[in-house]
Amino acid sequence: MIDANYKIISNQIVSCTIDEAVMQLLGISVTLPEIEDDSISVYDLDEILWSIADGAEVEYNNAKMEKLSEEVIAEKLANLKNADQLITNARRYRSDIIDELAKEGVSDLRINKLSSHNPACPKITVKSLNIWAKKIYGISIFDLSNTQNLNASIPKTLDQPANETKQWLVVDKSDPEAIQPWYTPARYFARQLVKDDSTLLTKRDLLANKIYQSLNNVGIHKRGNRKPPSADTIKKALANVKLG
């Protein structure tokens, strides 16, 4: 399997939830050890897929806004289409798995009774999942070639180290008061982006779009929302802020 940092890793689990099974079929690595409380969802598949699709859309829009080469724009569009296909495949896999499990005693998918303490959250043995996937889709979840095409769309931030220093949360003393908590990281990313490309100082729309993508990459969203603040809202965080 390919992890979020594009490194080849071995599969470390013997059973998985339905969503984790879908991730296996999509080629998104599932490497966390078994947990005793299976009522807790280790992964949020919908959030992962949304992050991939949203990031691809932002990159495509930015490429058009920056008037990059036709080759680059075509590549970003292909990534966006791949992300959309990933969501379609996930929907199909999830539906097929649920349908197969409904067969109960005659199902090709076996439940790990030692790990499945919660009937609402069955754990499917990885071995039976692999056999079933070969039979239904002609793919093996242990075949690394099935994951190569996901490299461009899986965000690297899915597996951030817990002890990583989050510099974007440190308040710059020269900044005006942050009305919203996300103002601080938005300003941090604005400075980093301007440092790399000073022309963004006069391209506020493009800068705001890039900040949106940076906020999304580190999982910073509006309160009660699955998405970061809009580009227009992000501009408010930059009012009276010295960026460079």
C-alpha positions in Angstrom: 0.0 0.0 0.0 1.0 3.7 -0.4 0.8 5.9 2.7 -0.1 9.6 2.8 3.6 10.5 2.4 3.9 8.3 -0.7 5.9 5.6 1.1 5.4 1.9 0.4 4.2 0.2 3.6 3.0 -3.2 4.6 -0.6 -3.9 5.6 -0.7 -4.2 9.4 -4.3 -5.1 10.1 -6.2 -8.4 10.0 -9.7 -7.0 10.0 -11.4 -3.8 9.1 -14.6 -1.8 9.2 -16.8 -1.3 6.1 -15.3 2.2 5.5 -11.7 0.8 6.1 -12.5 -1.9 3.6 -13.6 0.7 1.1 -10.3 2.5 1.7 -8.4 -0.7 1.1 -10.1 -1.1 -2.3 -9.4 2.5 -3.2 -5.7 2.1 -2.4 -5.8 4.5 0.6 -3.5 3.0 3.3 -5.1 1.6 6.5 -2.3 0.9 9.0 -3.6 1.7 12.4 -3.6 -1.2 14.8 -6.8 -2.9 16.0 -8.6 -1.0 18.8 -10.7 -2.6 21.5 -13.6 -0.1 21.3 -14.9 -0.7 17.8 -17.8 1.8 18.4 -15.2 4.5 17.7 -14.7 5.3 14.1 -10.9 5.4 13.4 -11.3 6.9 9.9 -13.8 9.4 8.4 -13.9 8.2 4.8 -16.3 10.9 3.7 -14.0 13.6 5.1 -10.9 12.0 3.4 -12.7 11.9 0.0 -14.0 15.4 0.4 -10.5 16.6 1.2 -9.1 15.0 -1.9 -11.8 16.3 -4.2 -11.8 19.8 -2.7 -8.1 20.1 -2.9 -8.1 18.9 -6.5 -10.8 21.5 -7.4 -8.8 24.3 -5.7 -5.6 23.4 -7.5 -7.4 23.3 -10.9 -9.1 26.7 -10.3 -5.7 28.2 -9.2 -4.0 26.9 -12.3 -6.6 28.6 -14.5 -6.4 31.8 -12.5 -2.6 31.9 -12.7 -2.9 31.1 -16.4 -0.5 28.3 -16.2 0.4 26.2 -19.3 -2.2 24.1 -21.0 -0.3 21.0 -19.9 -0.5 21.9 -16.3 -4.1 22.9 -16.4 -4.9 19.6 -18.2 -3.1 17.7 -15.5 -5.0 19.5 -12.7 -8.3 18.8 -14.5 -7.3 15.1 -14.8 -6.6 15.0 -11.0 -10.1 16.6 -10.4 -11.7 14.0 -12.6 -9.8 11.2 -10.8 -11.0 12.6 -7.5 -14.6 12.5 -8.7 -14.1 8.9 -9.9 -12.6 8.0 -6.5 -15.9 9.2 -4.9 -17.9 7.2 -7.4 -15.9 4.1 -6.8 -16.2 4.5 -3.0 -20.0 4.7 -3.3 -20.0 1.5 -5.4 -17.6 -0.4 -3.1 -19.5 0.6 0.0 -22.9 -0.5 -1.5 -21.5 -3.8 -2.7 -19.9 -4.6 0.7 -23.1 -3.9 2.6 -25.1 -6.0 0.1 -22.6 -8.9 0.5 -22.7 -8.7 4.3 -26.5 -8.9 4.1 -26.2 -12.4 2.8 -24.9 -13.3 6.3 -24.2 -17.1 6.5 -23.6 -17.4 2.7 -21.5 -14.2 2.4 -18.0 -14.4 1.0 -17.0 -11.7 3.5 -16.2 -13.1 6.9 -16.6 -11.3 10.2 -13.8 -11.4 12.8 -15.9 -12.3 15.8 -12.9 -11.7 18.1 -12.7 -8.1 17.0 -16.4 -7.3 16.3 -17.9 -6.5 19.6 -20.4 -4.0 18.2 -23.0 -5.6 15.7 -23.5 -2.2 14.1 -19.8 -2.0 13.3 -18.7 -5.4 12.0 -15.0 -6.1 11.3 -14.4 -7.9 8.0 -11.3 -10.1 7.8 -8.8 -8.7 5.4 -8.1 -12.2 3.9 -11.8 -12.7 3.0 -11.9 -9.1 1.7 -9.0 -9.8 -0.6 -10.5 -13.0 -2.0 -13.9 -11.3 -2.5 -12.3 -8.3 -4.2 -10.5 -10.6 -6.6 -13.7 -12.4 -7.4 -15.9 -9.3 -7.9 -13.5 -6.7 -9.2 -10.5 -8.6 -10.3 -8.2 -6.7 -8.0 -6.1 -7.5 -5.0 -5.8 -5.2 -2.0 -2.3 -6.4 -1.6 -1.3 -5.5 -5.1 0.7 -2.2 -5.0 0.0 -1.5 -8.6 -3.6 -0.7 -7.7 -2.5 2.3 -5.7 -0.1 4.0 -8.0 -2.7 6.3 -9.7 -3.8 7.8 -6.4 -0.4 9.5 -5.7 -1.5 12.8 -7.2 -4.8 13.0 -5.3 -4.1 11.8 -1.8 -3.2 14.8 0.4 0.0 14.4 2.3 -1.6 15.8 5.5 -3.8 12.7 6.1 -1.1 11.3 8.3 0.5 14.3 10.1 2.6 13.4 13.1 0.8 14.3 16.4 3.8 16.1 17.7 4.4 18.2 14.6 5.0 21.9 15.5 2.0 23.8 14.2 3.6 27.1 13.5 0.4 28.4 11.8 -1.2 28.5 15.3 1.3 30.9 16.7 0.0 34.5 16.9 2.1 37.2 15.3 2.3 40.0 17.8 2.2 42.6 15.1 -1.2 41.5 13.9 -4.5 43.1 14.8 -6.8 41.0 17.1 -8.0 37.8 15.5 -11.8 37.9 15.5 -12.0 34.3 14.5 -9.6 31.5 15.5 -8.8 30.7 11.9 -7.5 34.2 11.3 -4.1 33.3 12.8 -3.3 30.4 10.5 -4.7 32.3 7.5 -2.3 35.1 8.2 0.6 32.7 8.7 -0.1 30.9 5.4 -0.5 34.3 3.6 3.0 35.3 4.8 4.5 32.0 3.7 2.9 32.2 0.3 3.9 35.8 -0.3 7.5 34.9 0.8 7.6 32.4 -2.1 5.8 34.6 -4.6 5.8 38.4 -3.9 3.4 39.0 -6.8 0.6 37.6 -4.6 0.6 40.9 -2.7 -1.3 42.4 -5.6 -3.3 39.3 -6.4 -5.5 39.1 -3.4 -8.1 36.8 -5.0 -5.4 34.2 -6.0 -3.7 34.6 -2.6 -7.1 34.0 -0.8 -7.6 30.8 -2.9 -4.1 29.5 -2.0 -4.7 30.3 1.7 -8.0 28.3 1.4 -6.1 25.3 0.1 -3.5 25.6 2.9 -6.2 25.8 5.6 -7.9 22.7 4.1 -4.6 20.8 4.0 -4.1 21.2 7.8 -7.8 20.5 8.6 -8.8 24.1 9.7 -12.5 24.7 8.9 -15.1 27.1 10.0 -16.9 26.3 13.2 -19.6 23.7 12.5 -18.6 23.4 8.9 -16.7 20.8 6.9 -15.0 23.4 4.7 -12.5 26.3 5.4 -13.8 29.8 5.1 -14.5 31.0 1.6 -11.9 33.0 -0.3 -13.9 36.2 0.1 -14.1 35.6 3.9 -10.4 34.9 4.1 -9.7 38.4 2.8 -11.2 39.8 6.0 -8.5 38.1 8.0 -5.9 40.0 6.0 -7.2 43.5 6.6 -4.6 45.7 8.1 -2.1 42.9 8.2 1.5 43.4 7.0 2.4 40.4 4.8 5.7 41.4 3.3 
